[in-house]
Amino acid sequence: MKKLLAVISVLLIVGAVLAWNYVGDKEVITLRATFRMGGVSYKGYEMRGDTLIFKFERKGDVFIQVITQKEVTERIKGSPSRVLMEVSTNGRAEVYEARLVEEDGERKIYEASEL
């Protein structure tokens, strides 16, 4: 019985260390995006080297002409040195630089705008 408890304790400790390392390497990045037209959907993110790119897409022929805001949050491995927002409208992509506006521990908040 003592051996079983010892094995379980070791497994719990190893699991806790692995879980802590997994979460510890990740950084929470939030992008507050402003768009000049509606119809935008978030398609995910991509890392290119140390640059983080948030990807948005707009499809269709007619878009409502209204300022739209979206906020997306991702847990990223590592710490990107640059954050971009890519907006693809019917296959034509435009890229916007995001600027850091707030940093709170492991969470960084960026803003980017199409305006």
C-alpha beads as a LAMMPS data file, in Angstrom:
LAMMPS data file: protein, C-alpha beads

115 atoms
114 bonds

1 atom types
1 bond types

-500.0 500.0 xlo xhi
-500.0 500.0 ylo yhi
-500.0 500.0 zlo zhi

Masses

1 110.0

Atoms # bond

1 1 1 0.000 0.000 0.000
2 1 1 2.848 2.412 0.811
3 1 1 4.465 1.709 -2.560
4 1 1 1.206 2.425 -4.364
5 1 1 0.804 5.744 -2.526
6 1 1 4.416 6.644 -3.321
7 1 1 3.899 5.903 -7.025
8 1 1 0.672 7.916 -7.105
9 1 1 2.400 10.839 -5.342
10 1 1 5.277 10.817 -7.819
11 1 1 2.869 10.708 -10.768
12 1 1 0.879 13.617 -9.357
13 1 1 4.032 15.679 -8.841
14 1 1 5.309 14.931 -12.350
15 1 1 1.890 15.767 -13.823
16 1 1 1.741 19.054 -11.921
17 1 1 5.232 20.059 -13.081
18 1 1 4.408 19.226 -16.715
19 1 1 1.111 21.132 -16.550
20 1 1 2.803 24.154 -14.979
21 1 1 5.495 24.171 -17.685
22 1 1 2.880 23.862 -20.428
23 1 1 0.848 26.825 -19.171
24 1 1 3.929 28.813 -18.159
25 1 1 5.280 28.962 -21.733
26 1 1 2.077 30.502 -23.066
27 1 1 1.146 34.147 -23.178
28 1 1 -2.391 35.507 -23.437
29 1 1 -2.728 38.011 -26.291
30 1 1 -5.904 40.009 -26.882
31 1 1 -6.550 42.010 -30.029
32 1 1 -9.154 44.768 -30.046
33 1 1 -9.884 45.275 -33.730
34 1 1 -11.837 48.078 -35.386
35 1 1 -13.211 47.580 -38.899
36 1 1 -14.658 50.140 -41.322
37 1 1 -17.261 47.682 -42.685
38 1 1 -19.350 44.865 -41.259
39 1 1 -19.344 41.215 -42.303
40 1 1 -15.979 40.377 -40.730
41 1 1 -15.322 36.975 -39.185
42 1 1 -12.289 35.798 -37.229
43 1 1 -10.413 32.932 -38.901
44 1 1 -7.661 32.297 -36.338
45 1 1 -4.045 33.273 -35.969
46 1 1 -0.709 32.386 -37.508
47 1 1 2.842 32.713 -36.209
48 1 1 5.455 33.737 -38.780
49 1 1 8.739 33.664 -36.957
50 1 1 8.215 35.949 -33.965
51 1 1 5.306 37.830 -35.599
52 1 1 1.741 37.030 -34.554
53 1 1 -0.914 37.583 -37.240
54 1 1 -4.607 37.660 -36.353
55 1 1 -6.586 36.746 -39.505
56 1 1 -10.019 38.108 -40.375
57 1 1 -12.125 37.529 -43.473
58 1 1 -14.944 39.365 -45.217
59 1 1 -16.818 37.657 -48.081
60 1 1 -19.650 38.870 -50.251
61 1 1 -20.647 41.662 -52.608
62 1 1 -22.248 44.194 -50.267
63 1 1 -21.061 45.172 -46.783
64 1 1 -22.792 47.450 -44.341
65 1 1 -20.837 50.697 -43.985
66 1 1 -20.624 50.810 -40.212
67 1 1 -17.693 50.808 -37.831
68 1 1 -17.479 47.359 -36.234
69 1 1 -15.351 46.240 -33.307
70 1 1 -14.278 42.733 -32.345
71 1 1 -12.099 41.429 -29.547
72 1 1 -10.296 38.105 -29.816
73 1 1 -8.029 36.391 -27.311
74 1 1 -5.525 33.618 -27.959
75 1 1 -3.017 31.760 -25.819
76 1 1 0.267 31.915 -27.740
77 1 1 3.420 29.899 -27.148
78 1 1 6.277 32.306 -26.601
79 1 1 6.195 36.096 -26.753
80 1 1 5.718 37.707 -30.167
81 1 1 7.795 40.798 -30.894
82 1 1 5.235 42.109 -33.396
83 1 1 1.452 41.739 -33.753
84 1 1 -0.422 42.282 -37.014
85 1 1 -4.056 42.140 -38.136
86 1 1 -4.747 40.750 -41.604
87 1 1 -8.132 41.486 -43.196
88 1 1 -9.005 39.602 -46.360
89 1 1 -11.930 41.031 -48.334
90 1 1 -12.977 38.735 -51.191
91 1 1 -9.407 37.419 -51.448
92 1 1 -7.616 40.800 -51.268
93 1 1 -5.634 41.006 -48.038
94 1 1 -4.579 44.133 -46.180
95 1 1 -2.301 44.105 -43.142
96 1 1 -2.434 46.518 -40.212
97 1 1 0.061 46.995 -37.402
98 1 1 -1.298 46.437 -33.903
99 1 1 0.012 48.509 -31.016
100 1 1 0.381 47.410 -27.424
101 1 1 -2.038 49.360 -25.206
102 1 1 -2.015 47.400 -21.957
103 1 1 0.096 44.761 -20.246
104 1 1 -1.099 42.962 -17.151
105 1 1 1.135 40.115 -16.028
106 1 1 0.947 37.403 -18.659
107 1 1 -1.817 39.166 -20.667
108 1 1 -1.082 41.750 -23.356
109 1 1 -3.773 43.800 -25.084
110 1 1 -3.203 45.173 -28.580
111 1 1 -5.334 47.438 -30.775
112 1 1 -5.480 47.603 -34.563
113 1 1 -7.768 49.524 -36.889
114 1 1 -8.826 49.534 -40.533
115 1 1 -9.819 53.203 -40.284

Bonds

1 1 1 2
2 1 2 3
3 1 3 4
4 1 4 5
5 1 5 6
6 1 6 7
7 1 7 8
8 1 8 9
9 1 9 10
10 1 10 11
11 1 11 12
12 1 12 13
13 1 13 14
14 1 14 15
15 1 15 16
16 1 16 17
17 1 17 18
18 1 18 19
19 1 19 20
20 1 20 21
21 1 21 22
22 1 22 23
23 1 23 24
24 1 24 25
25 1 25 26
26 1 26 27
27 1 27 28
28 1 28 29
29 1 29 30
30 1 30 31
31 1 31 32
32 1 32 33
33 1 33 34
34 1 34 35
35 1 35 36
36 1 36 37
37 1 37 38
38 1 38 39
39 1 39 40
40 1 40 41
41 1 41 42
42 1 42 43
43 1 43 44
44 1 44 45
45 1 45 46
46 1 46 47
47 1 47 48
48 1 48 49
49 1 49 50
50 1 50 51
51 1 51 52
52 1 52 53
53 1 53 54
54 1 54 55
55 1 55 56
56 1 56 57
57 1 57 58
58 1 58 59
59 1 59 60
60 1 60 61
61 1 61 62
62 1 62 63
63 1 63 64
64 1 64 65
65 1 65 66
66 1 66 67
67 1 67 68
68 1 68 69
69 1 69 70
70 1 70 71
71 1 71 72
72 1 72 73
73 1 73 74
74 1 74 75
75 1 75 76
76 1 76 77
77 1 77 78
78 1 78 79
79 1 79 80
80 1 80 81
81 1 81 82
82 1 82 83
83 1 83 84
84 1 84 85
85 1 85 86
86 1 86 87
87 1 87 88
88 1 88 89
89 1 89 90
90 1 90 91
91 1 91 92
92 1 92 93
93 1 93 94
94 1 94 95
95 1 95 96
96 1 96 97
97 1 97 98
98 1 98 99
99 1 99 100
100 1 100 101
101 1 101 102
102 1 102 103
103 1 103 104
104 1 104 105
105 1 105 106
106 1 106 107
107 1 107 108
108 1 108 109
109 1 109 110
110 1 110 111
111 1 111 112
112 1 112 113
113 1 113 114
114 1 114 115
